[in-house]
């Protein structure tokens, strides 16, 4: 199975999901004109990945690092977390790292809200990055 790699654009983030290492990264700015069109290959890749690898062999390390994130993109991040929770419930190991620029309290809060208010029970950590 091939990795999913999407190069960043002015309105969409860098994406790299590597099925060999189980390291998944989304970083940059996320406010694509058509969020559904942007996310379709990501969810398609998740479906292929779950057919490629047994859940007990998944040791996913998901990293998010956004400089900007609009509300429609935020809703799709919740969908990604729900997909990861589905994998976890079937035996996968999941850990999530939410990075934010040290001065960006809003992005820190968005990360905390993403996990705490959605009540999606995944292991996560929020870390400030000095730029």
C-alpha positions in Angstrom: 0.0 0.0 0.0 1.2 3.5 -0.9 1.5 6.4 1.5 -1.0 9.2 1.0 0.9 12.4 0.4 -0.8 15.7 -0.4 1.4 18.8 -0.9 0.3 21.9 0.9 -1.5 24.7 -1.0 -2.5 28.2 0.0 -5.7 26.8 1.5 -5.0 23.2 2.4 -2.4 21.5 4.6 0.4 19.1 4.0 -0.8 15.5 4.5 1.3 12.4 4.9 -0.2 9.1 6.0 2.5 6.4 5.9 1.1 2.8 6.3 4.5 1.3 6.8 5.4 3.5 9.9 1.8 4.3 11.0 2.8 7.9 11.2 0.1 10.3 10.0 0.6 14.1 9.7 -1.6 17.0 8.8 0.0 20.4 9.1 -0.4 23.9 7.8 -3.4 26.0 6.9 -6.7 24.3 6.5 -9.6 26.2 4.8 -10.1 24.6 1.4 -12.9 25.9 -0.8 -14.4 22.5 -1.0 -13.6 20.6 2.2 -15.5 17.5 1.1 -13.5 17.3 -2.1 -10.3 17.7 -0.1 -11.2 15.1 2.5 -12.5 12.4 0.1 -9.1 10.9 -0.7 -8.2 10.9 3.0 -11.3 8.9 4.0 -10.8 6.7 1.0 -7.2 6.1 2.0 -8.4 5.2 5.6 -10.7 2.6 4.1 -7.9 1.1 2.1 -5.6 1.2 5.1 -8.1 -0.8 7.2 -8.2 -3.5 4.5 -4.4 -3.5 4.2 -3.5 -3.9 7.9 -5.1 -5.8 10.7 -6.3 -3.6 13.5 -4.0 -5.2 16.1 -1.0 -4.4 13.9 -1.9 -0.7 13.8 0.2 1.6 16.0 -1.0 5.0 14.7 0.7 8.2 15.7 -1.4 11.0 14.4 0.1 14.5 14.4 -1.9 17.7 13.8 -0.2 21.1 13.5 -2.3 23.9 12.1 -1.7 27.6 11.7 -5.3 28.2 10.7 -8.4 26.0 10.7 -11.9 27.0 9.7 -15.0 25.7 11.2 -16.0 23.3 8.3 -12.5 21.8 8.4 -12.8 21.4 12.2 -15.9 19.3 11.7 -14.0 17.0 9.3 -11.2 16.6 11.9 -13.9 15.3 14.3 -14.7 12.8 11.5 -11.1 11.7 11.4 -11.0 11.3 15.2 -14.2 9.2 14.9 -12.5 7.0 12.3 -9.5 6.6 14.5 -11.7 5.7 17.4 -13.4 3.0 15.3 -9.9 1.6 14.6 -9.1 1.7 18.3 -12.3 -0.1 19.2 -11.3 -2.9 16.9 -7.8 -3.3 18.5 -5.6 -0.5 17.0 -3.2 1.5 19.2 -3.8 5.3 18.6 -2.0 8.3 20.0 -2.6 11.9 18.8 -0.3 14.9 19.1 -1.9 18.3 18.7 0.9 20.9 18.1 0.3 24.6 18.2 2.6 27.7 18.1 3.5 28.7 21.6 1.8 32.1 21.3 -1.3 30.8 19.6 -3.7 30.2 22.5 -6.7 30.0 20.2 -5.2 27.0 18.4 -4.3 25.4 21.7 -7.9 25.8 22.8 -9.2 24.4 19.5 -7.1 21.3 20.1 -8.3 20.8 23.7 -11.9 21.4 22.6 -11.5 18.9 19.9 -10.9 16.1 22.4 -12.6 17.3 25.5 -15.9 18.6 24.2 -16.4 15.9 21.6 -15.8 13.3 24.3 -14.0 11.1 21.8 -11.9 8.9 24.1 -8.5 8.8 22.4 -5.1 9.3 23.9 -3.9 12.8 23.0 -1.3 15.4 24.0 -1.2 19.1 23.2 2.3 20.6 22.8 3.5 24.2 22.2 6.0 24.6 19.5 8.5 27.5 19.5 8.8 29.1 16.1 
